[in-house]
């Protein structure tokens, strides 16, 4: 039997071997817990050595592969568990919580994050003969897809370029384009068609998210935001919550509070200064909303984070 036929008849054996190869590669580039950028701008690695509680994060438009271990993402009331058989796709910038389910020092949870380029996706749709996705049902911007050797193979070649840095500038864009094509041929094609189709509700919500990310410190009017993306206020509110699990106002508040937390922790700003910088007019309102989101008042939260960091590095 030929190699191609063997793969066709034993796809899981092929996947296991490909995952083992990717785990070896990722393990070479990141040998301690954490996240790691690479010389390929769209590609990041992660390594976790123990199960964890859910940690708040902002997920960019991306696909996330676990090549060893298991994780889950929590978006609103929905949970998305993924491992070597299922991968995570997110098509919007979404506030979420990430949790490690399976990991140990001997067998760490290893994986990669590949940032999606929606412009490339739209170009492929317009230039190729790919059939339009039939399922246009609007659901969450986060979903799970089935891992296949056809999808995983270009990632194997992309990671291989890290050992050939002089070729990255020429070959990485070609492989990245192929990856986008493979995703548009996968079982998640309908989600990607929705978000890249100009005029669709998902596309308009993506524009609203982009505006909020850039202007979170400015006063927001739902009516003005709706007019900006050519939707009615009620339609914007409904579809925004459907795709992000938050209302536009809740999304803006999440952005403001997390940026204020970063300013206090990394740049040493006090709570009042950080509050004004991210758009709050009342420090007391900022403190109330901060405590509601993070569980403790701003100063106690930042002091606790600094104490934990000192403990970790002793």
C-alpha distance (Angstrom), angle and dihedral (degrees) to the residues before:
residue distance angle dihedral
X1 . . .
X2 3.83 . .
X3 3.80 122.4 .
X4 3.81 90.3 -110.3
X5 3.80 91.7 53.3
X6 3.81 90.7 46.8
X7 3.80 89.6 55.4
X8 3.77 91.7 46.8
X9 3.80 92.5 51.3
X10 3.81 95.6 39.7
X11 3.82 107.6 32.7
X12 3.81 93.6 155.6
X13 3.78 92.1 55.3
X14 3.79 88.0 52.1
X15 3.79 91.6 47.9
X16 3.81 92.1 49.4
X17 3.79 91.3 53.2
X18 3.81 92.4 46.3
X19 3.80 92.1 48.8
X20 3.81 90.9 49.0
X21 3.80 89.9 52.5
X22 3.81 92.5 48.2
X23 3.82 91.4 46.9
X24 3.81 89.6 53.8
X25 3.81 91.3 49.5
X26 3.81 95.0 46.3
X27 3.81 90.8 45.3
X28 3.81 89.8 56.6
X29 3.81 92.4 54.1
X30 3.80 99.1 42.3
X31 3.81 115.1 33.6
X32 3.82 99.5 166.3
X33 3.79 135.9 48.6
X34 3.77 117.2 -74.0
X35 3.80 143.1 53.9
X36 3.77 125.0 -56.0
X37 3.79 132.5 -164.1
X38 3.79 119.4 -145.8
X39 3.78 136.9 -149.9
X40 3.82 86.1 -96.5
X41 3.81 103.5 79.9
X42 3.80 96.1 -146.7
X43 3.82 94.6 49.4
X44 3.81 130.2 81.4
X45 3.81 133.2 168.1
X46 3.81 131.6 -147.7
X47 3.79 134.6 -163.8
X48 3.81 127.7 -170.2
X49 3.80 124.0 178.3
X50 3.82 101.4 -168.5
X51 3.81 139.3 28.6
X52 3.80 111.9 -90.9
X53 3.78 143.9 -162.4
X54 3.79 117.2 -104.5
X55 3.83 111.8 -76.2
X56 3.81 122.7 -160.9
X57 3.80 115.7 -112.9
X58 3.80 143.5 155.9
X59 3.79 112.0 -118.0
X60 3.80 117.0 -151.2
X61 3.82 125.3 -151.9
X62 3.78 97.4 -72.8
X63 3.77 149.4 117.4
X64 3.79 118.7 -112.9
X65 3.79 121.8 -156.8
X66 3.79 125.2 -168.2
X67 3.81 109.3 -156.5
X68 3.81 93.9 178.2
X69 3.80 129.4 18.0
X70 3.81 126.4 3.0
X71 3.82 139.8 -87.1
X72 3.78 138.9 177.5
X73 3.78 135.8 -149.5
X74 3.80 122.0 -145.8
X75 3.81 116.5 -152.8
X76 3.78 113.4 176.2
X77 3.80 106.5 -50.9
X78 3.81 93.8 -21.6
X79 3.81 126.1 94.2
X80 3.80 125.1 -160.3
X81 3.81 115.1 -164.3
X82 3.79 115.7 -167.1
X83 3.79 137.4 178.3
X84 3.80 138.4 149.1
X85 3.81 91.9 -44.6
X86 3.81 99.4 45.7
X87 3.78 129.6 39.3
X88 3.78 131.4 -159.6
X89 3.79 124.0 -118.2
X90 3.78 123.6 -170.7
X91 3.80 120.4 -177.4
X92 3.84 100.7 -175.7
X93 3.81 139.1 40.9
X94 3.80 97.6 -92.9
X95 3.83 132.7 176.3
X96 3.79 107.3 -125.9
X97 3.80 145.0 144.1
X98 3.80 123.8 -110.5
X99 3.80 123.9 -151.9
X100 3.81 133.1 -175.7
X101 3.81 112.1 -135.6
X102 3.81 103.8 175.8
X103 3.81 124.6 26.8
X104 3.80 141.6 118.5
X105 3.83 136.1 173.0
X106 3.80 88.7 -104.9
X107 3.82 93.7 46.9
X108 3.81 108.4 20.7
X109 3.76 124.7 -168.0
X110 3.81 104.3 -103.3
X111 3.75 129.9 -177.5
X112 3.76 150.9 130.1
X113 3.78 139.7 -112.6
X114 3.81 118.0 -146.7
X115 3.81 115.5 -167.0
X116 3.79 113.7 -136.1
X117 3.78 121.8 -130.6
X118 3.80 106.9 -147.9
X119 3.80 91.7 -169.1
X120 3.82 90.1 59.3
X121 3.79 89.2 45.7
X122 3.81 91.5 53.2
X123 3.83 91.6 47.5
X124 3.80 91.6 52.8
X125 3.79 91.2 49.5
X126 3.82 91.9 50.7
X127 3.81 96.1 43.7
X128 3.80 102.9 38.2
X129 3.77 133.5 70.8
X130 3.79 93.2 -123.9
X131 3.81 109.5 143.7
X132 3.82 115.4 -113.4
X133 3.78 113.8 -99.0
X134 3.79 111.2 -98.5
X135 3.80 98.3 -153.4
X136 3.81 107.8 72.0
X137 3.81 95.6 164.0
X138 3.80 109.8 142.0
X139 3.81 112.5 -128.9
X140 3.80 136.2 144.3
X141 3.80 119.3 -34.0
X142 3.82 87.3 -125.1
X143 3.79 122.5 70.9
X144 3.80 144.3 147.0
X145 3.79 128.2 -109.1
X146 3.78 134.1 -165.6
X147 3.78 116.4 -102.5
X148 3.81 114.3 -126.4
X149 3.82 133.7 177.7
X150 3.82 89.4 -119.2
X151 3.81 90.9 58.2
X152 3.80 95.7 40.8
X153 3.80 97.2 47.8
X154 3.84 97.7 74.1
X155 3.79 89.0 49.1
X156 3.79 88.3 56.5
X157 3.80 89.3 54.7
X158 3.83 92.1 44.7
X159 3.81 91.8 54.3
X160 3.79 89.4 46.1
X161 3.81 89.0 63.2
X162 3.81 89.5 67.5
X163 3.81 86.6 75.8
X164 3.81 89.6 49.5
X165 3.82 102.7 48.6
X166 3.80 95.1 167.3
X167 3.83 89.0 63.4
X168 3.82 97.0 50.1
X169 3.80 96.1 87.5
X170 3.80 92.5 53.7
X171 3.80 104.7 32.6
X172 3.82 105.1 30.6
X173 3.86 94.9 69.4
X174 3.81 89.9 51.5
X175 3.81 93.3 50.4
X176 3.80 91.7 43.6
X177 3.79 89.6 54.0
X178 3.81 89.7 50.2
X179 3.81 89.7 51.5
X180 3.81 90.6 54.6
X181 3.80 89.1 49.0
X182 3.82 91.5 50.9
X183 3.80 90.7 50.1
X184 3.81 89.5 52.4
X185 3.81 87.3 53.2
X186 3.81 93.5 48.3
X187 3.79 131.6 90.5
X188 3.82 88.5 -89.4
X189 3.80 95.3 60.4
X190 3.82 93.4 112.2
X191 3.80 92.7 58.5
X192 3.80 91.9 50.9
X193 3.81 92.8 46.2
X194 3.82 89.1 53.1
X195 3.77 96.0 52.9
X196 3.82 95.9 43.6
X197 3.81 99.0 42.2
X198 3.81 107.2 103.6
X199 3.79 109.5 -127.8
X200 3.80 96.2 23.4
X201 3.79 120.0 124.8
X202 3.82 90.7 -115.9
X203 3.80 90.9 52.9
X204 3.81 90.9 51.7
X205 3.81 91.6 49.1
X206 3.82 88.6 50.7
X207 3.83 88.3 55.1
X208 3.81 90.2 49.5
X209 3.80 90.9 50.6
X210 3.81 90.1 48.9
X211 3.82 91.0 51.7
X212 3.80 92.7 49.1
X213 3.81 92.0 48.9
X214 3.82 90.2 54.4
X215 3.81 98.3 40.0
X216 3.82 105.1 30.3
X217 3.83 92.4 130.1
X218 3.81 93.0 57.1
X219 3.81 124.2 88.0
X220 3.79 109.0 -94.6
X221 3.77 129.8 -144.1
X222 3.80 115.2 -167.3
X223 3.80 89.0 -149.0
X224 3.81 92.7 53.9
X225 3.80 92.7 45.3
X226 3.81 89.9 49.1
X227 3.79 91.2 50.5
X228 3.82 90.0 48.9
X229 3.82 90.9 58.5
X230 3.81 94.9 35.1
X231 3.79 98.1 -113.8
X232 3.77 134.0 118.6
X233 3.80 114.9 -103.1
X234 3.81 92.6 -113.5
X235 3.82 93.2 48.4
X236 3.80 91.5 47.7
X237 3.80 91.6 50.1
X238 3.81 93.1 47.7
X239 3.81 97.8 47.6
X240 3.80 94.3 38.3
X241 3.80 90.4 57.9
X242 3.80 91.3 43.1
X243 3.80 92.7 55.5
X244 3.82 101.7 35.0
X245 3.83 103.5 25.1
X246 3.82 88.0 -125.0
X247 3.78 137.2 83.5
X248 3.84 116.1 -115.5
X249 3.82 89.5 -104.6
X250 3.82 92.4 50.3
X251 3.80 89.7 47.5
X252 3.81 91.8 52.1
X253 3.81 90.7 47.3
X254 3.82 91.0 51.1
X255 3.80 90.5 51.3
X256 3.80 92.6 48.3
X257 3.80 95.4 48.2
X258 3.79 94.8 46.6
X259 3.80 91.9 48.0
X260 3.81 89.8 49.3
X261 3.80 89.1 50.9
X262 3.80 89.9 52.2
X263 3.81 91.9 48.4
X264 3.80 92.3 51.2
X265 3.79 95.1 44.5
X266 3.81 101.3 39.6
X267 3.80 104.1 25.9
X268 3.81 100.5 32.8
X269 3.82 97.6 -121.9
X270 3.79 117.8 158.8
X271 3.79 118.9 -120.1
X272 3.82 96.7 -100.0
X273 3.81 94.1 49.2
X274 3.80 92.1 46.8
X275 3.81 90.6 47.9
X276 3.80 93.4 53.8
X277 3.81 92.1 44.1
X278 3.82 93.4 56.8
X279 3.80 94.3 46.4
X280 3.82 107.6 -88.0
X281 3.81 117.2 136.1
X282 3.81 95.0 -169.5
X283 3.85 121.4 54.0
X284 3.82 90.0 -162.0
X285 3.83 91.5 55.5
X286 3.80 88.8 47.1
X287 3.82 91.1 51.9
X288 3.82 92.2 48.9
X289 3.79 94.0 49.1
X290 3.81 92.4 42.6
X291 3.82 90.9 52.7
X292 3.79 90.5 48.1
X293 3.82 92.5 53.4
X294 3.81 101.3 38.5
X295 3.81 100.4 27.7
X296 3.82 97.0 -121.2
X297 3.84 137.0 57.8
X298 3.83 117.0 -86.3
X299 3.84 99.5 -102.4
X300 3.80 94.3 46.2
X301 3.80 90.8 47.1
X302 3.81 94.4 51.0
X303 3.82 93.2 43.5
X304 3.80 89.7 50.9
X305 3.81 92.8 49.2
X306 3.82 90.6 50.3
X307 3.82 92.0 48.3
X308 3.80 91.2 50.8
X309 3.80 90.8 49.1
X310 3.82 91.3 52.0
X311 3.80 90.3 48.9
X312 3.80 92.5 50.5
X313 3.80 93.9 51.8
X314 3.83 97.5 44.7
